[in-house]
Amino acid sequence: MSRDETLLIKPFKITALTLLTVLILNLSYKLFLKRYLRLMAIWCLGITNADRNDIMWWQSSPFLERWIWQLLDDYESKYE
């Protein structure tokens, strides 16, 4: 291959590699959401801590509680 042909093909190779990476990330994200996010939501809402008057284990940390509620809200808004 000449230098000119290599320079013409290089952007297509980079584009193909980028699209492949995005496809792999998208498929793994979709598989994770369909299989594990629902189970994680059930697990987070189903386990209580008996020592703290029926407060969930994740509610003892304000940061973790905010993150869990945001995760559950996103799940409910996308799949209902």
C-alpha positions in Angstrom: 0.0 0.0 0.0 1.2 3.4 -0.7 1.3 6.2 1.8 -1.7 7.9 0.3 -3.8 4.8 0.6 -2.8 4.3 4.2 -3.8 7.9 5.1 -7.2 7.4 3.4 -7.9 4.1 5.2 -6.8 5.2 8.7 -9.9 7.3 9.5 -12.1 4.3 8.6 -10.2 2.0 10.9 -10.5 4.4 13.7 -14.2 4.9 13.1 -14.8 1.1 12.9 -12.9 0.6 16.2 -14.8 3.4 17.9 -18.2 2.0 16.7 -17.2 -1.5 17.9 -16.3 -0.2 21.3 -19.6 1.7 21.6 -21.5 -1.4 20.5 -19.8 -3.6 23.1 -20.4 -1.0 25.9 -24.1 -0.6 24.8 -24.8 -4.3 24.7 -23.2 -5.0 28.1 -25.1 -2.0 29.6 -28.4 -3.3 28.2 -27.7 -6.9 29.5 -26.8 -5.5 32.9 -30.0 -3.5 33.2 -32.3 -6.2 32.0 -30.9 -8.9 34.3 -29.3 -7.4 37.3 -30.8 -4.0 38.0 -34.3 -5.4 38.8 -32.8 -7.9 41.2 -30.7 -5.3 42.8 -33.7 -3.1 43.4 -35.6 -5.9 45.0 -32.6 -6.7 47.1 -32.1 -3.1 48.3 -35.8 -2.8 49.2 -36.2 -6.2 50.7 -33.5 -6.5 53.4 -34.2 -4.6 56.6 -32.0 -3.9 59.5 -33.7 -5.2 62.7 -31.5 -3.1 65.0 -32.6 0.3 63.6 -36.4 0.2 63.7 -37.0 -1.1 60.1 -34.5 1.2 58.5 -32.9 -0.3 55.4 -29.2 -1.0 55.7 -28.4 1.5 53.0 -30.3 4.3 54.7 -27.7 4.7 57.4 -25.4 6.6 55.0 -26.9 9.8 53.4 -24.7 9.5 50.3 -25.6 5.9 49.8 -29.3 6.5 50.4 -29.3 9.3 47.8 -27.6 7.1 45.3 -29.9 4.2 45.8 -33.1 6.3 45.5 -31.7 7.9 42.3 -31.0 4.4 41.0 -34.5 3.2 41.8 -36.1 6.3 40.3 -34.2 5.8 37.1 -35.2 2.2 37.0 -38.9 2.9 37.6 -39.1 5.8 35.0 -37.5 3.7 32.3 -39.3 0.4 32.7 -42.8 1.3 33.7 
